[in-house]
Amino acid sequence: MIRDKAVEGVRKGGSRARAGLAYLADRLIEIAPRIPVRDLKTLRRQFPGLGPEELADKLVAGAANATSTVGAGIGAAAMLPVPPAMPTELAAEVTGVAAIELKLIAELHEVYGVRPPGNLKQRSTAYLNSWSGERGIDVTKPSTFSAALNGQMKRELRQQIMKRMVRNLPNLMPFMVGAAVGAVMNRRDTRKLAERIRKDLRKAQVPWEKLTELPSLEAPADPLRIGEIPKELGH
């Protein structure tokens, strides 16, 4: 009897988890076009005198610092005896880290001169595809990325979100993670993601001296700020 109840509890918990992950994936898809991205002209103006690798290093360092800050805040919340609204906190962390990393991916594509074609929504979809698959976009091979929001992309997004949730969910671990641990984990993972993306982008990179100014990027009509993410999640 007890075993049957335990199995039933796990089954119901799994269904709720899948529903939550699907919700987060859909919210990421909605949020992605609202993430402000600096185009090549802006980046060159903000980081004068730097070559592509130096500029990319700066972008990665900034993103890693930002995701580590998000991880520290959630890690500190997890130290409380009864974490307040932990599902909301975890959802905010997963979505916040994803938004920072999506911005990084988009700006790395600018630096290496391989901006994907299309409008704001199409590029955002391509960057989501890049983020979920942890790979750079090769604009010379359209088959390597998809501007269409298909079922496979949504499944990849949900798988990636699952990794983030499992990694950060305190009650799946024997001890509560602290702020320092959350910060280190996010910083490390963002740097690993960036290195995979950069390795792919270097294969199709436009030489810096031959990289003419790309057209300015259109600004989102309603730009997202990371601090707004808990509100964006509907809580």
C-alpha positions in Angstrom: 0.0 0.0 0.0 2.7 2.4 1.0 4.7 1.6 -2.1 1.7 2.1 -4.3 1.1 5.5 -2.8 4.8 6.4 -3.3 4.6 5.4 -7.0 1.5 7.4 -7.4 3.1 10.4 -5.8 6.1 10.2 -8.1 3.8 9.9 -11.1 1.8 13.0 -10.2 5.0 14.9 -9.3 6.5 14.0 -12.7 3.4 15.2 -14.5 3.5 18.5 -12.6 7.2 18.9 -13.4 6.6 18.3 -17.1 3.8 20.8 -17.2 6.0 23.4 -15.4 8.9 22.8 -17.8 6.5 23.2 -20.8 5.3 26.5 -19.3 8.8 27.8 -18.8 9.8 26.8 -22.4 6.8 28.7 -23.7 7.6 31.7 -21.6 11.2 31.7 -22.9 10.0 31.6 -26.4 7.8 34.7 -25.7 10.5 36.5 -23.8 13.4 35.9 -26.3 12.4 38.6 -28.9 12.3 41.2 -26.0 15.9 40.7 -24.9 17.9 43.8 -25.9 20.9 42.9 -28.1 23.8 45.2 -28.9 24.7 45.2 -32.6 28.3 45.2 -34.0 28.4 49.0 -34.3 27.4 49.5 -30.7 29.8 46.9 -29.4 32.7 48.4 -31.3 31.8 51.8 -29.9 31.6 50.5 -26.3 34.8 48.5 -26.6 37.1 50.5 -28.8 40.4 49.1 -30.0 39.5 45.4 -29.2 39.8 42.6 -31.7 37.0 39.9 -32.0 38.5 37.5 -29.5 39.2 40.2 -26.9 35.7 41.6 -27.4 34.2 38.1 -27.1 36.2 37.6 -23.9 34.7 40.7 -22.5 31.2 39.7 -23.3 31.6 36.2 -21.8 33.1 37.6 -18.6 30.2 40.0 -18.3 27.6 37.3 -18.9 29.3 34.9 -16.5 29.3 37.6 -13.8 25.6 38.2 -14.4 24.6 34.6 -14.2 26.6 34.1 -11.1 24.7 36.9 -9.5 21.4 35.2 -10.4 22.7 31.9 -8.9 23.9 33.6 -5.7 20.5 35.1 -5.1 18.7 31.8 -5.6 21.3 29.8 -3.6 20.8 32.2 -0.7 17.1 31.6 -0.8 17.7 27.9 -0.7 19.5 28.2 2.6 16.3 29.1 4.4 14.7 26.3 6.4 11.5 26.5 4.3 12.4 28.3 1.0 9.7 30.8 0.3 8.0 30.3 -3.0 10.9 28.1 -4.2 9.2 27.0 -7.5 8.8 30.7 -8.5 12.4 31.4 -7.4 13.8 28.5 -9.4 11.7 29.4 -12.4 13.0 33.0 -12.2 16.6 31.7 -12.0 16.3 29.4 -15.0 14.6 32.0 -17.1 17.0 34.8 -15.9 20.1 32.7 -16.7 18.6 31.8 -20.1 17.9 35.4 -20.9 21.5 36.4 -20.1 22.9 33.6 -22.1 20.7 34.3 -25.1 21.9 37.9 -25.1 25.5 36.7 -25.0 24.9 34.2 -27.9 23.3 37.0 -30.0 26.1 39.4 -29.4 28.8 36.7 -30.0 27.2 36.1 -33.4 27.5 39.9 -34.1 31.2 39.9 -33.1 32.0 37.0 -35.4 30.1 38.4 -38.2 27.6 35.6 -38.6 24.3 37.2 -37.7 21.4 34.9 -38.8 19.1 36.2 -41.5 15.5 37.3 -40.9 13.6 39.7 -38.7 13.7 40.1 -34.9 11.5 37.1 -34.2 13.2 34.8 -36.6 16.7 35.7 -35.2 15.4 35.2 -31.7 14.1 31.8 -32.6 17.5 30.9 -34.2 19.3 32.0 -31.0 16.9 29.9 -28.9 17.8 27.0 -31.1 21.5 27.7 -30.6 21.0 28.0 -26.8 19.0 24.8 -26.4 21.4 22.8 -28.6 24.5 24.5 -27.2 25.9 25.2 -30.7 26.7 28.2 -32.9 24.6 29.0 -35.9 26.3 28.5 -39.3 24.5 30.9 -41.6 26.2 29.3 -44.6 24.3 26.1 -43.8 20.6 26.8 -43.3 20.1 23.1 -42.3 22.1 23.7 -39.1 19.5 26.1 -37.6 15.8 26.6 -37.9 13.9 29.9 -37.9 10.7 27.9 -37.6 9.4 27.2 -34.1 8.8 23.5 -34.6 8.1 20.7 -32.1 11.7 19.5 -32.1 13.0 22.9 -30.9 10.4 23.0 -28.1 11.5 19.6 -27.0 15.2 20.7 -27.0 14.2 23.8 -25.0 12.4 21.7 -22.4 15.3 19.3 -22.1 17.7 22.2 -21.5 15.4 23.7 -18.9 15.1 20.3 -17.2 18.9 20.2 -16.8 18.8 23.7 -15.2 16.0 22.8 -12.9 17.5 19.5 -11.8 20.9 21.1 -11.2 19.4 23.9 -9.0 16.5 22.2 -7.3 17.6 21.9 -3.6 15.3 19.1 -2.6 16.9 16.8 -5.1 20.2 17.2 -3.3 21.3 15.9 0.1 22.2 19.4 1.3 20.9 22.8 0.5 23.2 24.7 -1.9 24.5 28.0 -0.6 24.9 31.3 -2.4 28.6 30.7 -3.2 27.8 27.3 -4.8 25.0 28.7 -6.9 27.2 31.5 -8.2 30.1 29.2 -9.0 27.9 26.7 -10.8 26.2 29.3 -13.0 29.5 31.1 -13.8 31.1 27.8 -14.9 28.2 26.7 -17.0 27.9 30.0 -18.8 31.6 29.9 -19.7 31.3 26.3 -20.9 28.3 27.2 -23.1 30.2 30.3 -24.5 33.2 28.2 -25.4 31.1 25.7 -27.4 29.3 28.5 -29.2 32.6 30.4 -30.0 34.2 27.2 -31.3 31.4 26.8 -33.8 31.4 30.5 -34.8 35.1 30.6 -35.5 34.5 28.1 -38.3 32.3 30.6 -40.2 33.9 33.8 -38.8 34.2 36.8 -41.1 37.8 38.2 -40.7 37.7 41.3 -38.5 39.4 43.6 -41.0 36.8 42.5 -43.7 33.8 42.7 -41.4 31.9 45.8 -42.6 29.3 47.3 -40.3 26.2 45.2 -40.2 22.8 47.0 -40.5 21.6 48.2 -37.1 19.4 45.8 -35.2 15.8 46.8 -34.6 15.1 47.4 -30.9 12.4 45.4 -29.1 9.2 47.3 -28.7 9.0 46.2 -25.1 12.6 45.4 -24.0 13.0 42.9 -21.1 15.0 43.6 -18.0 16.2 40.6 -15.9 14.7 42.0 -12.8 11.3 41.9 -14.4 11.4 38.1 -15.0 9.5 37.0 -11.8 6.7 39.4 -12.9 6.9 38.0 -16.5 6.4 34.5 -15.2 3.0 35.5 -13.9 3.7 35.7 -10.2 
